[in-house]
Amino acid sequence: MSDLKGNIIIATGGTGGHIFPAVSLADFFNKNGFNSIITTDKRGLKFIDEKYFQKTFLINSSTLNKKNILVSILKIILAIFNSLFFLIKKKPKFIFGMGGYASFPVCLAGVILRIPFVIYENNLLIGKANRYLTPFAKKIFVSYEDIQGINIKYKSKTIIIGNILRENILNYSITSKDETLKKLNILVLGGSQAAKVFAEKLPDIFIKCKKNKINLKIYQQCLSEQKIELQQKYNNNNLSYELFNFTFDIIKYYNLANLVITRAGSSALAELLNCKIPFISIPLASSSENHQLKNAQYFSEKGFGIMLEEKDIDIGLFDLLQSIHNDKSMLKSIESNQKKHSDKNVFAIIRREITELFYEN
């Protein structure tokens, strides 16, 4: 793509699961002659490193909230108008939509201005925003062949590219952790927002594990307002632990863990898969169209991890941890399955497809 230059808009927003791939993609395009500009909403802004602030533009949108449908529609219309003015000013060669409601107005403005765009979907069920945009997209990039929700008539422009991940994740080298299998080093991730229910329910299960002579150390992501209560509980029960809030340096904790308890966001699961770290995924029951459940089911069926539904945490998680403690081959089996998968070619595929898109146009 060295002969292809100009502005490219990467439309994203919301959680870190949308933002981190967008930033990684911006790095890739910047290295290949483009000037990448990221659009996001206020929610997504806090997950963007300061060095990208100069090339980030704020466009706030909204989901279609049935309780305040009129307000939602007005916010979306305003976001489309803001996107139109922004695109007219920047004159991008094309738009890359990362999915989620925050990317929708930018891509729709691209349709109005006849700016070519591609969309990216890394869930096992295509999201609503991307679903509405599929008829207009030049290409539909997806992470998995088994994706659901895309009309068969768009099959010809649906390309399996794998997962767009941070470079340090794609190049992650597995740390030898055989010696740590004598105990469970459990990393608890709640997603970029942190999971409230994990802070409420997991400590009692970890305490029960200790009482049953299951040797473990906990590395737990939590919200700042949860930290004091968690510290007191773990200290009172003599548990070995480390608490942290959101961090850009998640690799530090990947190096320490031999088991992860996580939500089932697509980016989080893809990172753990590529880093070859066994995990228990607990899908967020209130996720849009229950897409996290579909993600977790897929990864479980492939043997990449273990799924546990939130309603089964109280009893099921202790039993699961006890089984893993008694039979470490469960973790070895998951690692073995994970080693069969890699997303290292994702940017090479994007390069090929985007080059083809430009020569078509």
C-alpha positions as CSV (number, residue, x, y, z in Angstrom):
1,M,0.0,0.0,0.0
2,S,3.0,2.3,-0.2
3,D,1.6,4.2,-3.1
4,L,-1.7,4.8,-1.4
5,K,-1.7,7.9,0.8
6,G,-4.2,10.2,2.4
7,N,-6.6,10.4,5.4
8,I,-8.3,7.3,6.6
9,I,-11.1,7.5,9.3
10,I,-11.3,4.8,11.9
11,A,-14.8,5.0,13.5
12,T,-15.0,3.5,16.9
13,G,-16.2,4.2,20.5
14,G,-17.7,2.6,23.6
15,T,-15.5,0.1,25.4
16,G,-11.9,-0.9,25.2
17,G,-13.0,-3.9,23.2
18,H,-13.7,-1.5,20.3
19,I,-11.0,1.0,21.0
20,F,-7.9,-1.2,21.3
21,P,-8.3,-2.8,17.9
22,A,-9.0,0.7,16.4
23,V,-5.7,2.1,17.8
24,S,-3.8,-1.0,16.6
25,L,-5.3,-0.5,13.2
26,A,-4.4,3.2,13.2
27,D,-0.8,2.2,13.9
28,F,-0.8,-0.2,11.0
29,F,-2.2,2.3,8.5
30,N,0.1,5.1,9.7
31,K,3.1,2.8,8.9
32,N,1.6,2.2,5.4
33,G,1.4,5.8,4.2
34,F,-2.0,6.8,5.5
35,N,-2.8,9.5,8.1
36,S,-5.2,7.7,10.5
37,I,-7.8,9.7,12.4
38,I,-9.9,8.0,15.1
39,T,-13.4,9.1,15.9
40,T,-14.9,8.0,19.2
41,D,-17.5,9.0,21.8
42,K,-16.8,10.2,25.3
43,R,-16.9,6.6,26.7
44,G,-14.2,5.5,24.3
45,L,-11.9,8.5,24.9
46,K,-10.6,7.2,28.2
47,F,-9.2,4.1,26.6
48,I,-7.1,6.0,24.1
49,D,-3.5,6.6,25.1
50,E,-2.5,10.3,25.3
51,K,-0.2,10.1,22.3
52,Y,-3.2,9.5,20.0
53,F,-5.3,12.5,21.4
54,Q,-4.0,14.8,18.6
55,K,-5.5,12.4,16.0
56,T,-8.8,11.7,17.8
57,F,-12.1,13.4,17.0
58,L,-15.1,13.3,19.4
59,I,-18.5,12.4,17.9
60,N,-21.1,11.4,20.4
61,S,-24.0,9.3,19.4
62,S,-26.6,7.1,21.1
63,T,-28.2,3.7,21.0
64,L,-31.9,3.4,20.3
65,N,-33.2,3.7,23.8
66,K,-36.8,2.6,23.8
67,K,-37.6,4.6,26.9
68,N,-36.3,7.8,25.4
69,I,-36.6,7.0,21.7
70,L,-37.1,10.6,20.5
71,V,-34.0,11.8,22.4
72,S,-32.0,8.9,21.0
73,I,-33.0,9.6,17.5
74,L,-32.2,13.3,17.9
75,K,-28.7,12.4,19.2
76,I,-28.1,10.1,16.3
77,I,-29.2,12.7,13.7
78,L,-26.9,15.3,15.4
79,A,-24.0,12.8,15.3
80,I,-24.7,12.2,11.5
81,F,-24.6,16.0,10.9
82,N,-21.3,16.3,12.9
83,S,-19.9,13.4,10.9
84,L,-20.8,15.0,7.6
85,F,-19.0,18.2,8.4
86,F,-16.1,16.3,9.7
87,L,-15.8,14.1,6.6
88,I,-16.2,17.0,4.3
89,K,-13.3,18.8,6.1
90,K,-11.0,15.7,6.2
91,K,-11.7,14.3,2.8
92,P,-10.7,10.7,3.7
93,K,-9.9,8.1,1.1
94,F,-12.1,5.6,3.0
95,I,-13.6,4.8,6.4
96,F,-13.0,1.8,8.6
97,G,-16.0,1.1,10.9
98,M,-15.1,-0.9,14.0
99,G,-18.7,-1.7,15.0
100,G,-20.9,-0.4,17.8
101,Y,-23.3,2.5,17.9
102,A,-20.5,5.1,18.0
103,S,-19.3,4.1,14.6
104,F,-22.7,4.1,12.9
105,P,-23.2,7.9,12.2
106,V,-19.7,8.2,10.7
107,C,-20.2,5.3,8.3
108,L,-23.7,6.5,7.4
109,A,-22.3,10.0,6.6
110,G,-19.8,8.1,4.4
111,V,-22.7,6.6,2.5
112,I,-24.3,10.0,2.0
113,L,-21.0,11.5,0.8
114,R,-20.1,8.3,-1.3
115,I,-16.9,7.7,0.6
116,P,-16.1,3.9,0.5
117,F,-16.1,2.1,3.8
118,V,-15.5,-1.3,5.3
119,I,-16.9,-2.6,8.5
120,Y,-15.2,-5.0,11.0
121,E,-17.1,-7.4,13.3
122,N,-15.2,-9.6,15.9
123,N,-18.2,-11.1,17.7
124,L,-19.9,-14.4,16.7
125,L,-23.1,-12.4,16.1
126,I,-22.9,-9.3,14.0
127,G,-23.9,-6.2,15.9
128,K,-26.9,-4.1,15.1
129,A,-24.9,-1.1,13.8
130,N,-22.9,-3.3,11.5
131,R,-26.0,-5.2,10.4
132,Y,-27.6,-2.0,9.2
133,L,-24.5,-1.0,7.3
134,T,-23.8,-4.3,5.5
135,P,-25.7,-3.3,2.3
136,F,-23.6,-0.2,1.9
137,A,-20.1,-1.5,3.0
138,K,-17.6,-2.3,0.3
139,K,-16.3,-5.2,2.4
140,I,-17.3,-6.9,5.6
141,F,-14.3,-8.0,7.7
142,V,-15.1,-10.7,10.2
143,S,-13.0,-12.6,12.8
144,Y,-14.6,-16.0,12.5
145,E,-16.1,-18.1,9.7
146,D,-19.0,-19.1,12.0
147,I,-20.3,-15.6,12.4
148,Q,-24.1,-15.3,12.5
149,G,-26.5,-12.6,11.4
150,I,-25.0,-11.7,8.0
151,N,-27.5,-12.1,5.1
152,I,-26.3,-14.7,2.6
153,K,-26.5,-12.2,-0.3
154,Y,-23.5,-10.3,1.2
155,K,-21.4,-13.5,1.4
156,S,-19.2,-12.4,-1.6
157,K,-18.0,-9.3,0.2
158,T,-17.5,-11.0,3.6
159,I,-13.8,-11.6,4.3
160,I,-12.5,-13.6,7.2
161,I,-9.5,-11.7,8.5
162,G,-9.0,-12.9,12.1
163,N,-8.8,-10.7,15.1
164,I,-7.4,-7.2,15.0
165,L,-5.2,-7.1,18.1
166,R,-2.4,-5.0,19.6
167,E,1.0,-5.7,18.2
168,N,2.4,-6.8,21.6
169,I,-0.5,-9.3,21.9
170,L,0.1,-10.7,18.4
171,N,3.9,-11.0,19.1
172,Y,3.4,-12.3,22.7
173,S,5.8,-15.1,23.6
174,I,4.5,-17.7,26.0
175,T,6.2,-17.5,29.4
176,S,7.0,-21.0,30.8
177,K,4.6,-21.4,33.7
178,D,5.1,-25.1,34.6
179,E,6.5,-24.2,38.0
180,T,3.5,-22.1,38.8
181,L,1.1,-24.9,38.2
182,K,1.7,-25.9,41.8
183,K,-0.8,-23.1,42.5
184,L,-3.4,-21.2,40.6
185,N,-2.4,-17.7,39.7
186,I,-5.8,-16.4,38.8
187,L,-6.2,-13.1,36.9
188,V,-9.7,-11.6,37.1
189,L,-10.7,-9.3,34.3
190,G,-14.0,-7.5,34.1
191,G,-13.5,-5.9,30.8
192,S,-12.5,-2.2,30.4
193,Q,-15.4,-1.3,32.7
194,A,-14.6,-4.0,35.3
195,A,-17.3,-6.4,36.3
196,K,-19.2,-5.3,39.5
197,V,-20.5,-8.9,40.0
198,F,-17.0,-10.3,40.1
199,A,-16.0,-8.1,43.0
200,E,-19.2,-9.0,44.8
201,K,-19.1,-12.8,44.3
202,L,-15.6,-14.0,43.6
203,P,-13.9,-13.1,46.9
204,D,-16.1,-15.6,48.9
205,I,-15.4,-18.3,46.3
206,F,-11.6,-17.7,46.6
207,I,-11.9,-17.8,50.4
208,K,-13.7,-21.1,50.2
209,C,-10.9,-22.3,47.9
210,K,-8.3,-21.4,50.5
211,K,-10.2,-23.1,53.3
212,N,-10.2,-26.3,51.1
213,K,-6.4,-26.1,50.7
214,I,-6.5,-24.9,47.1
215,N,-3.3,-22.8,46.7
216,L,-4.0,-19.6,44.8
217,K,-2.9,-16.0,44.2
218,I,-5.4,-13.5,42.9
219,Y,-4.7,-10.6,40.5
220,Q,-8.0,-8.7,40.2
221,Q,-9.1,-5.8,38.1
222,C,-11.7,-3.7,39.9
223,L,-13.2,-0.3,40.0
224,S,-11.5,2.2,42.3
225,E,-14.6,2.3,44.6
226,Q,-14.4,-1.5,45.1
227,K,-10.8,-1.5,46.1
228,I,-11.0,-0.9,49.9
229,E,-13.7,-3.5,50.5
230,L,-11.8,-6.1,48.5
231,Q,-8.6,-5.3,50.4
232,Q,-10.3,-5.8,53.7
233,K,-11.8,-9.0,52.7
234,Y,-8.7,-10.5,51.3
235,N,-6.5,-9.3,54.2
236,N,-8.9,-10.6,56.8
237,N,-8.8,-14.1,55.2
238,N,-5.0,-14.1,54.6
239,L,-5.3,-14.4,50.8
240,S,-2.4,-13.6,48.5
241,Y,-3.6,-10.9,46.1
242,E,-2.9,-7.8,44.0
243,L,-5.6,-5.4,42.9
244,F,-5.5,-3.0,39.9
245,N,-7.7,-0.7,38.0
246,F,-7.8,-0.3,34.2
247,T,-4.3,-0.6,32.8
248,F,-2.7,-0.3,29.3
249,D,0.0,-2.8,30.4
250,I,-2.2,-5.9,30.6
251,I,0.8,-8.0,29.4
252,K,2.3,-7.6,32.9
253,Y,-0.6,-9.6,34.3
254,Y,-0.8,-12.1,31.4
255,N,2.8,-13.0,32.3
256,L,1.8,-13.8,35.9
257,A,-1.4,-15.8,35.3
258,N,-2.0,-19.4,34.5
259,L,-5.8,-19.0,34.6
260,V,-8.0,-16.1,33.8
261,I,-11.6,-15.4,34.8
262,T,-13.1,-13.0,32.4
263,R,-16.3,-11.6,30.7
264,A,-16.8,-12.9,27.2
265,G,-16.1,-9.7,25.2
266,S,-14.7,-10.6,21.8
267,S,-11.4,-8.7,22.1
268,A,-10.7,-10.0,25.6
269,L,-11.2,-13.6,24.5
270,A,-9.1,-13.1,21.4
271,E,-6.3,-11.7,23.4
272,L,-6.2,-14.6,25.8
273,L,-6.5,-17.1,22.9
274,N,-3.5,-15.5,21.1
275,C,-1.5,-15.4,24.3
276,K,-2.3,-19.0,25.0
277,I,-3.7,-18.5,28.5
278,P,-6.5,-20.8,29.7
279,F,-9.6,-19.0,30.8
280,I,-13.1,-19.3,32.3
281,S,-15.5,-17.0,30.5
282,I,-18.6,-15.7,32.3
283,P,-20.7,-13.9,29.7
284,L,-22.5,-10.7,30.6
285,A,-26.1,-11.7,30.7
286,S,-27.3,-8.2,29.7
287,S,-25.0,-7.9,26.7
288,S,-26.8,-6.8,23.5
289,E,-28.7,-9.7,21.9
290,N,-26.8,-11.9,24.3
291,H,-23.7,-11.8,22.0
292,Q,-21.3,-12.5,24.8
293,L,-23.0,-15.9,25.4
294,K,-22.5,-16.8,21.7
295,N,-18.8,-15.7,22.0
296,A,-18.3,-17.9,25.1
297,Q,-20.1,-20.9,23.6
298,Y,-18.0,-20.8,20.5
299,F,-14.7,-20.6,22.4
300,S,-15.8,-23.4,24.7
301,E,-16.8,-25.6,21.8
302,K,-13.4,-25.1,20.2
303,G,-11.7,-26.1,23.5
304,F,-10.1,-22.6,23.8
305,G,-11.6,-22.0,27.3
306,I,-14.3,-23.0,29.7
307,M,-17.7,-21.3,29.8
308,L,-19.7,-20.6,33.0
309,E,-23.0,-18.7,33.0
310,E,-23.4,-16.0,35.6
311,K,-26.3,-17.7,37.3
312,D,-24.0,-20.6,38.1
313,I,-21.2,-18.7,39.6
314,D,-22.0,-19.4,43.3
315,I,-21.8,-23.1,43.1
316,G,-20.2,-23.8,39.7
317,L,-17.1,-21.7,40.0
318,F,-15.8,-23.3,43.2
319,D,-16.4,-26.8,41.7
320,L,-14.6,-25.8,38.6
321,L,-11.6,-24.4,40.4
322,Q,-11.4,-27.5,42.6
323,S,-11.4,-29.7,39.5
324,I,-8.6,-27.7,37.9
325,H,-6.6,-27.7,41.1
326,N,-6.9,-31.5,41.3
327,D,-6.2,-32.1,37.6
328,K,-3.9,-29.5,36.0
329,S,-4.1,-31.4,32.7
330,M,-7.3,-29.4,32.1
331,L,-5.3,-26.3,31.6
332,K,-2.7,-28.1,29.5
333,S,-5.5,-29.4,27.2
334,I,-6.8,-25.8,26.7
335,E,-3.4,-24.5,26.0
336,S,-2.8,-27.2,23.4
337,N,-6.0,-26.2,21.6
338,Q,-5.2,-22.6,21.8
339,K,-1.8,-23.2,20.1
340,K,-3.6,-24.3,17.0
341,H,-4.9,-20.8,16.5
342,S,-3.1,-17.6,15.5
343,D,-4.2,-14.1,14.2
344,K,-0.6,-13.0,13.2
345,N,-1.7,-12.7,9.6
346,V,-4.5,-10.3,10.2
347,F,-2.7,-7.2,9.0
348,A,-1.3,-8.9,5.9
349,I,-4.9,-9.8,5.0
350,I,-6.1,-6.3,5.6
351,R,-3.3,-5.0,3.5
352,R,-4.3,-7.3,0.6
353,E,-8.0,-6.5,0.9
354,I,-7.6,-2.7,1.2
355,T,-5.2,-2.6,-1.8
356,E,-7.8,-4.5,-3.8
357,L,-10.5,-2.1,-2.7
358,F,-8.5,0.9,-3.9
359,Y,-7.6,-0.6,-7.3
360,E,-11.3,-1.5,-7.7
361,N,-12.2,2.1,-7.2
